[in-house]
Amino acid sequence: VDVANLVSDPFAYKGEFTVRGAVMSVESAKKMFHILDYREYRACRTVDCPKEWVTVLYGGKLPERTNVVEVTGMVERNGTGKSGFVLRAKEVKVK
């Protein structure tokens, strides 16, 4: 799943799935980071240009800014996220 697809209809995704994106920012104290669409990252060549992004909550080791990641998790309703949802990560792989 791409970030753009997820943002377009987040609650259509039921159960666990994997999203690929680039890390645009990390908030270590809150155990969260934000990812933008991988295609947008490749076109823009920076993490500072996203139109859309997803907030990811993760209790493990957080990735670094500009890392390309695959995040496996589930969508949850949450006001912390830009669109009223967050991705609760079970696993984060840096690519």
N, C-alpha and C positions, 0 to 999 in steps of 0.2 A: 504494500500500500504506500502511496506517496502522500506527503503532507497535504498537498492541494486537494486530493481526493477525500482525505479524512476531514479536513476543515469544511468541505462542501456539505457533508452530511454525517457528522460524527456518531450520532446515535443509531445509524444504520449498521454499524459494526458491532456485532454481538460476539462475546467470548474473546479469546486471545487471538491476536494477529500481530504482524510485524510491520513496522513503519521504518522507512529509510529516510534520513535527512542529515543536515549539517547543523552542528551546535552553534547557535548565535550568541548565547549568554548562559552563564552558570550562576546560580544563587546557592552556594554551599550551605549557608546557615539554614535555609529552608528546604534543603535536600531536593532541589529542583533545577531543571535546565530547560532551555527552549530550543526547538529545532525548526528549521525552515526546509522547504522542499529541496531535495537534492538537485533537481533540474534547474531550479532558480539559482541555487548556489553555483552550479557549473557555468551558467550563462553570465552571472553577475561577477563571479570570481571573488566574491567577498560575502561575509555574513551580515553586512550592514544594510542590505537592500530589500529585506523581505516584505511582501505584501501580506503574507499570511504566515503564521507559525503555530506550533503546538507546544503547550506547557507539559513537561514530563516530570512526574514525581518519582523519585527513585531512592531507596534506602541504602544502596551500595555505593561503590566508588564512582563518583561523577566523572563524565568525560570532560575534556578540555575544549575551550572555545575553538572553533574551526574544525574539530574532529568530525569525520563522517561516521555516522552510527546507524546501527539497526537496533531498534527498540521493540521488544516483544512485551505486550501488556494488554490492558483493557481500558476502554473509555469509561470515565466516571463523570457525573454531573458535579461541577465544582465552580464556584465563583472566582477562584484564583486564576483560572484560564481565561484567555482573551475572548473566547466564544462561549463561555459558560460550561466548559468541560476541560478535563485534563486527561492525560494518558498515564495511568498507573503502571509503571514498568515493573516487570518481573525479571527481565534480563536486558542488558545493554552491551552490545558488541561494537567495539571501535574497529572500523574497516581501514 
